[in-house]
Structure formats: structure tokens, C-alpha cells
């Protein structure tokens, strides 16, 4: 392979070994943001998609890679369940929605309702193949919707992603989520992945009737976690039933437009992330 190869030329399939191909593929992506959470259901995928949309709205070239094997949500959030993945000898192309390039493990599953029952090494092999094969081209940001937790898959994904990478940790305010996110903080420290910040999701609920804010899951946990990690609390996103409905209906871009409080918090989060370089 020539020294100037961007990882997006046709020669990779014949000239590169796998590690070189992976390195070259990632070398044209300026920043990788790994979106992590201690457990499932805290809104990690929703936050990953929202960060991607918010960055794209600010003019960045953005890719979104969903490697959450057991719950790939990005096809649902962007109504891509029937999208077809195209490719050539050099790999697969991401699909495009709302100005973002998207690839999800869910796009190449034959049946979305079938559980993935592969053992760890098989999942890690697929992960590597995805990172090698998807033809993103040059990007300002690749947002990675990570598997929840700090197990094998997250560890391998973290190690495979080279270049400028930072983690964003998503938690809800309850202790059960915070406890697992403290492990995410430790995971990042052990792997020497800088933490761009913490996003506290489902942080209070503003009642549409009485307009009062209710702290359903207690408050202050995200801030404490940010202090522990020595990083910023990037945003506190309220629970919003209208936002949830639009996400469930497969239109996360409209969900953000219809929820100025969530959109405003994410705008602030993205400005902080961009400022950190
Ligand atoms: P995870 O990726 O952590 O498993 P998801 O992003 O799939 O979690 O979110 C779980 C559910 O919570 C989804 O139905 C999503 O629409 C909803 N959700 C996430 N964040 C919010 C929020 N701030 N307000 C309302 N619903 C939310």
C-alpha cells in the first residue's frame, strides 16, 4: 500500500494487512468520541445520536458507528430498519441520514429481533471487521455508540480505536447507574482514554401541567461523578415524554427540535467537547 493511502482507495483490499487497513481507515477521522455507559437503558444510544446531530448542525462532518451488539438502536432512531448497505471491493458504505454517515451492526443483521448469541471472540472479530471495512472517508468526528459496561467488547473496541479519542460517559442520577459509571471512569483511566465529560440523562422531569421540575431519581450524581473523574459535567438532560415518543417513532432529529431544553444542553455539551479539541 502506498504511504499516502487514506484507507479509502481501492488498493487496500489487495495491498494492506488488516492492522494497516484499520489504522489507515481511522487516520482520516480527526476525532473519535466513545460514548460509554455503565449499564443499558440510561440513554447512551440516544445521547450518541443527539451528539452526532448537534455536531453536524454546527457544520462538522460526522459519522456514527453503532457497535452495541445486544441493543443496536441507531437504525430505529433514524428509521433505517429497511436501509440497504451498499459496498464495493474496498468495503461497505455507511448509510446517510440527517447529514450524518451512519453504520450499525443492526444494518447487517438478517433479523433485527434475533438475539446475538456469539461468544466474545466472535463479537470482537466482527467489531474489527466493521472498523476495517466501513468506508467513512474523512470525518471531523466519529461518534461510537459503545456496548454498555466495561467488559471484553468495550475493552477491545477501545484498544482498536487509534488516534485522537475521548470518552463521553452517560449516566442517570441513580446510584445503580453511578456505581457502574465509576467503573467506566476507572476503565478510561486504566486505558489512558481522556474523558471529555459526563452527561447526566433523565435528570429531572419538568411536568407539562404544573411546570415544576421533579427530581425523580434524586440529583447531584452526575456532578459528583464528574468531580471524581476530574472532568466536566457536560449536560443534564431532562426526562421528556415528547422527546421519547419522537425517538420511538424513529425521528430523533425532530425529537431534538421539539425539545429545546434537551437541544440547548446538548449544544452546550458539544461546544465544551469541541473546545477541548
Ligand atoms: P441505552 O443506549 O443506554 O440502552 P437508549 O438510548 O436506548 O438507552 O434509551 C432508552 C430509552 O429511553 C429509549 O426509549 C429512549 O428514547 C429513552 N430516553 C433516553 N433519554 C431520554 C430522555 N432524556 N427523555 C425521555 N426519554 C429518553
Boltz pocket constraint, residues with backbone or C-beta under 6 A from the ligand:
constraints:
  - pocket:
      binder: B
      contacts: [[A, 37], [A, 39], [A, 40], [A, 41], [A, 42], [A, 43], [A, 44], [A, 45], [A, 46], [A, 47], [A, 71], [A, 73], [A, 201], [A, 202], [A, 237], [A, 238], [A, 239], [A, 240], [A, 241], [A, 243], [A, 244], [A, 247], [A, 248], [A, 262]]
      max_distance: 6.0
